[in-house]
Every structure is written in C-alpha cells, then in structure tokens.
C-alpha cells in the first residue's frame, strides 16, 4: 500500500511513543511511505523550531527521510472546499504520487473523508486497515 503521510503523523511518530510511532514503523517496513516536498518542508520547520532538534540530528534524519519514496511535485491543485492553501498543496502532492491512502490527524482533512479515489484516514483507521487481514474469524 502506498501511504502519503501528513506532517502531524510524522511528528508524532518521530517524537512520541504509541500508535503513531508503531504505525510509522510498520508502514516503513511493510508498505511504501510517500514523502512530499510540502510535508518535508513543514516537518523541518516544526522539528527544528518547536522541538529544537539540532541541525546535526536533523541532517541524520533527513538522510533517512530521503530513503522514503519522494512524491512528485503536484501538477495541478485539486478543487476542494478547504481554506488552508498548505492543505491543498499536500492533497495535490498525494494525488500526484498516486497514493492509496492519505494518513493525517488533521480534522479538516479527515472531514473530507476522501479526495478523488483516495481515502483520508486517521492513524487509528489506518492501523485498523493494516491489522484487519490478520484477524481470524471466530
């Protein structure tokens, strides 16, 4: 599965413990994580300004981020009812990357439920999607 991950999930997975970290680990091992330029830029800003990640540590992380599949630049912006231009860029990037799922904690994006054919899922919904095949009947 090709999963386009929004910044908030990446920050939670990298800086915290729990569902987002477990989900990110599983996605990296078993699926294709797509990283778009708008998310990469926002991730850098948040980690270095809000979390005060030192530049040397950011450099190490950035090398590892480059190993993820880089989503192509968006060729056109989707026409959707969202006021935040950053969210529009993220959705356009996910569409260009031909993502199977957009993973986010952003309530406005989650409210859309999908864009074109791509479902927009929360970390919990994505986790349930990943573990559903493992459940045994009865």
Secondary structure, DSSP 4 states (H G I P E B T S, - for coil): -EEEEPHHHHHHHHHS-SHHHHHHHHHHHHSEEEE-HHHHHHHHHIIIIIS---HHHHHHHHHHHTTSEEPPPPSS----S---HHHHHHHHHHHHTT-SEEE---HHHHHH-EETTEEEE-HHHHHHHHHHTT----
